[in-house]
Amino acid sequence: MDTPLVDLAPIARLAMMAALFALLPLSWVWLRRRGADTRGRLAAITALTLFLTFDLVVFGSFTRLSDSGLGCPDWPGCYGKASPLGAHADIQAAQTAMPTGPVTFSKAWIEMIHRYLAMTVGVLIMVMAAVSWLERRRLPHSPWWATATLVWVIVQGLFGKYTVTLKLYPAVVTLHLLGGLLLLAMLAMQHEAFRDRALSLGAGTRRLVLAALAVLGVQIALGGWVSTNYAVLACTDFPLCNGQWLPPMDFANGFTVLRELGQTASGSYLPFEALVAVHMVHRWFAVVAAAVVIWLALRLLRDTDAGVRRYGWGLVALLVAQLASGLSNVVLGWPLAAALAHSAGAAAFVLVLASLLARSARRRTVHSTRPGRAAWAA
């Protein structure tokens, strides 16, 4: 059935639902921290928002992996309604016409739950930004951190919109994934500022942490490109690919960014060799990413500070888990559990490295007309 790609009719009801959903965790924080000051409550809200954002990133992967990204083919509602309940007739008609198509009741609910969770996180970040400015004299970091986070969550919402309206355009879906991980890193930095747990790292180690974040960012982008192009099973064995060390590959079409899903830039069908190229580049660059992570982990494990060494062991554990889940995706035929574990592992890597970078950041007191305010810089 034809439906407008963007229908703002349910926007007021969705906004009310988002406010109600956000009110639950806000009330929980308020009651649990009723003896704390505003700064303590804001720290708790930041921690809760970080937790929900990690869940949002993983559930976004589940939405994509379960082919539910178009479970509601319009935005921001579902067939112009605030929930699949109101769109029952439209979903029923679409499912009857295509029982295994992109629109079914289960896929519609998965898609809308993802949107509800995203809206809840958005409202919580709005609260964080407002309170940060009201309490800016008492914060351990600039309120512009929370403001930048709010701006970025709005950008993420636009990526979510265009994911639907552009029918899973691979470049947009990949940017949506990377944007979610950037949001996670921004919240982790703010969370660590409230905890005030400094770690002493040498300048060389800090540069290596930044290098690891950059390399993992490239690897995650390549992994997102593999997933959004459904190239996971382009190679069905390991370490060979379809029985060859160097199978036929089409790099030009595989890494053409501006194209529709399953098509070349000219509109023809994407050749299988292009999917093989996408898969193999992700596999090859994994060696580079693993080498950098091992290098960083070994340096951290040699540190005399037990807190620093814990980060080293954490990176080792995450690397082993990522390798296991990545291999499972290939040799076991891309099981959903392994694919989700791989996505969650990538998010955990970003979280751990962002936390390490924040804790090793130097803190300095700014002498200004507003005493007691500290500036926080990475």
Buried (B, 14 or more C-beta within 10 A) or exposed (E): EEBEEEBEBBEEBBBEBBBEBBEEBBEEBBEEBEEBEEBEBBBBBBBBBBEBBBBBBBBBBBBBBBBBBBBBBBBBBBBBBBBBEBBBEBBEEBBEEEEEEBBBBEBBBBBBBBBBBBBBBBBBBBBBBBBBEEBBEBBBBBBEBBBBBBEBBEBBBEBBBBBBBBBBBBBBBBBBBBBBBBBBBBBBBBBBBBBEEBBEBEEEBBEBBEEBBEBBBEBBBBBBBBBBBBBBEBBBEEEEBEEEEEBEBBBEBBBBEEBBBEBBEEEEEBBBBBBBBBBBBBBEBBEEBBEBBEEBBEBBBEBEEEBBBBBBEBBBBBBEBBBBBBBBBBEEEBEEEBBBBBBBBBBBBBBBBBBBBBBBBEEEEEEEEEEEBBEBEE
